[in-house]
Amino acid sequence: MRCGHRKHAADWPTWDNRADQPVTFKVRSFGTQDGNEVWDFGDESPTVTAKSDGNAAPYAEDGYAITHHTFQRPGDYLVRVQRRRNDGVTATARLHVQIGKD
């Protein structure tokens, strides 16, 4: 059985991130318009909800959902973003984000 539910996630900048400086996160799900993407930044901050277009228009410039997050402390963070379809199938992407000292 093929679920057809995938996701692409990215962060910027990818190098030289510092505490108290925002990081931009983008995500786009493919194969579903059900639900929302939910970001967990791995730093005990509240989750953030966003909604990409689910690839409804494959070449849409605004198809990715964009959010910004500022980490308060240096460290290595495993950032997770998930989207759940109405039938319960979940797609997850993870990003390793390094935050350096000032």
PLY file of the C-alpha trace (Angstrom):
ply
format ascii 1.0
element vertex 102
property float x
property float y
property float z
element edge 101
property int vertex1
property int vertex2
end_header
0.00 0.00 0.00
1.34 3.40 -0.94
0.32 6.27 1.32
1.46 9.14 -0.95
1.87 11.50 2.01
5.29 13.17 2.04
6.83 16.33 3.33
9.77 18.65 2.61
11.19 20.88 5.34
14.10 23.33 5.37
15.67 25.94 7.62
17.65 29.12 6.92
20.26 30.15 7.71
21.75 26.69 7.95
25.10 27.83 9.39
26.27 30.30 12.02
22.94 30.50 13.86
23.05 32.33 17.18
20.80 32.50 20.23
18.31 35.38 20.09
18.45 35.51 16.24
15.47 34.22 14.25
15.69 31.13 12.07
13.27 30.74 9.14
11.56 27.37 8.66
9.66 26.27 5.55
7.55 23.17 5.05
5.39 21.71 2.32
3.36 18.54 2.45
2.59 16.49 -0.64
-0.36 14.25 -1.27
-2.85 15.79 1.16
-4.58 19.02 2.02
-5.87 17.51 5.30
-4.74 19.01 8.57
-1.91 21.40 9.38
1.82 21.16 9.92
2.78 21.31 13.58
6.32 22.42 14.47
8.11 21.28 17.65
11.41 23.16 17.91
12.88 20.88 20.57
13.54 23.70 23.02
10.45 23.34 25.26
8.70 26.27 23.56
5.04 25.88 22.55
4.37 24.13 19.24
3.53 26.28 16.20
0.87 25.41 13.63
1.16 26.31 9.95
-0.54 25.17 6.75
1.12 24.56 3.41
-0.95 24.08 0.28
-0.41 20.30 0.26
1.03 20.69 -3.25
-2.39 21.66 -4.61
-0.61 23.84 -7.19
2.77 22.14 -7.85
4.63 25.28 -8.97
3.02 27.78 -6.61
5.59 30.20 -5.17
3.63 30.38 -1.92
3.05 26.62 -1.56
5.37 26.37 1.45
4.21 27.39 4.92
6.76 29.70 6.55
7.38 30.26 10.25
10.17 31.87 12.23
11.60 30.75 15.55
14.19 32.23 17.88
16.15 29.86 20.11
17.03 31.35 23.48
20.08 29.19 24.29
23.01 27.75 22.33
22.82 24.03 21.62
21.85 21.33 19.16
18.13 21.04 18.52
16.16 18.33 16.75
13.27 20.22 15.17
10.24 18.15 14.13
7.33 19.02 11.87
4.32 16.73 11.39
1.11 16.72 9.43
-1.71 14.25 10.02
-4.27 13.30 7.41
-7.92 12.83 8.36
-7.43 9.02 8.22
-4.69 9.26 10.89
-1.65 8.79 8.64
1.17 11.11 9.78
4.19 12.37 7.84
7.15 13.70 9.83
10.31 15.59 8.89
13.20 16.40 11.22
15.90 19.06 11.00
19.08 19.30 13.08
19.64 22.94 14.00
22.83 24.11 15.70
22.69 27.33 17.69
26.09 28.78 18.61
27.22 31.11 21.34
27.38 34.83 20.68
0 1
1 2
2 3
3 4
4 5
5 6
6 7
7 8
8 9
9 10
10 11
11 12
12 13
13 14
14 15
15 16
16 17
17 18
18 19
19 20
20 21
21 22
22 23
23 24
24 25
25 26
26 27
27 28
28 29
29 30
30 31
31 32
32 33
33 34
34 35
35 36
36 37
37 38
38 39
39 40
40 41
41 42
42 43
43 44
44 45
45 46
46 47
47 48
48 49
49 50
50 51
51 52
52 53
53 54
54 55
55 56
56 57
57 58
58 59
59 60
60 61
61 62
62 63
63 64
64 65
65 66
66 67
67 68
68 69
69 70
70 71
71 72
72 73
73 74
74 75
75 76
76 77
77 78
78 79
79 80
80 81
81 82
82 83
83 84
84 85
85 86
86 87
87 88
88 89
89 90
90 91
91 92
92 93
93 94
94 95
95 96
96 97
97 98
98 99
99 100
100 101
